[in-house]
Structures are given as C-alpha cells and as structure tokens.
Amino acid sequence: MIFSLQGTVQELTPTYAVINVQGVGYYVGISLLTSQQLTLNQQTFLFIQQIIREDAHLLFGFNTRSEKEMFNLLISVNGVGAVSALILLSTFSLNEIASGVLSGNSALIQKAKGIGAKTAERIIVDLKDKVQKFNTSEENISTFVDNKIKDESLSALEVLGIPKRMSEKIADKIIKQNPSISVEELVKQILKNI
C-alpha cells in the first residue's frame, strides 16, 4: 500500500497531478485545496490513499494528513465515492464540512456538485460523532452565517459593478471585527472602505 509520495510535480490540474518519483510518474487525484498548494516542476510531498478496485488501482493525494482523514471518513459513507469526496473537499474547507455535519446543515452539504439530499443526510448521520476534531472552535458554527452574509453582500456589490476580489478582503476584515453584521450594513461598510 502506498502511504506517501515525494517527488516533482510533472503535471498539475485542479483535479489531478502527476508526481514524478525517480523517473516514475504517478497519476494522483487531488482536491482543489491540495492543487493550490502544489507548484509545477517543484518538489512536493503528498499523503496518499490508494483504492484498489477490480478495474483500476487509484491514487488520491493530500497536502495534509487531516485532509486524507476527512477523505477516508467521507468515502466510508454509503453512496459517497472518491470523486464525490474530492468534490466536497474542493468545495469546502475541512472545518466547514465538520461544522456542516455537526450542525446538521444538509442544505450546505448539498451545495457540493453531485451531492443530493439523501447523501447529505447520510453524511450527517454517519459522521456526526467522527468529525469533532476537524471543528477547530465553537465560533466556526457561525461561519456559515458569516459566509452567507458575505456571499450575499459580494453579489450585491458585483451588481453595482465592484469586482468580487476587490471587496472580499475588506468583507473578511469587517466580519472579523463584527461577526453579527447584517448584509445591508456590510455592503455599506465595504463601499466606505473601497
């Protein structure tokens, strides 16, 4: 069983990388989270989860041990395959997945492409007792509320012609100072700070 790979990033896309280990290229499925940590033609170290099926031997790579652990928890749920698990890891941070499961937020989990209502419920039921350690603090349950307020505010500002990446950093700073801010107030504050 392959536990980890250390080598050069030979090819890199948002969904897979080829890691060249002493002349042998390993095709490794990755999440967006891991993809953003890799650089083409640079040395890297990935934790590997090997899945052996009748028709294929698949490798999935993770930048951190925690991401690998979450992947394994997700694929342990009936109906969640490796691809669905990677989509979840690409859509949300480990903390967001854990908070969503712990707060029973099925709607949030369904935002990941290809995850339906039944699968989301199954993830919540199966993993409720197993994801505690990924939820780093109490305040993270409220981050979904923050994200919703932030997303609505940024969308409103985009309608006004203000680019998302310009207002996002300002929004983060304001939300950090005032976590219970309303959408309207956040939009006003961002406009004042641009």
HELIX and SHEET records of a PDB file:
HELIX    1   1 LEU A   32  SER A   35  1                                   4    
HELIX    2   2 ARG A   65  ILE A   75  1                                  11    
HELIX    3   3 ALA A   82  THR A   91  1                                  10    
HELIX    4   4 LEU A   94  LEU A  102  1                                   9    
HELIX    5   5 SER A  106  ILE A  109  1                                   4    
HELIX    6   6 ALA A  117  LEU A  127  1                                  11    
HELIX    7   7 GLN A  132  PHE A  134  5                                   3    
HELIX    8   8 GLU A  138  SER A  142  5                                   5    
HELIX    9   9 THR A  143  VAL A  159  1                                  17    
HELIX   10  10 LYS A  164  GLN A  177  1                                  14    
HELIX   11  11 VAL A  183  ASN A  193  1                                  11    
SHEET    1   A 5 VAL A  24  GLY A  29  0                                        
SHEET    2   A 5 TYR A  16  VAL A  21 -1                                        
SHEET    3   A 5 SER A   4  LEU A  12 -1                                        
SHEET    4   A 5 GLN A  43  ILE A  52 -1                                        
SHEET    5   A 5 HIS A  57  PHE A  62 -1                                        
END                                                                             
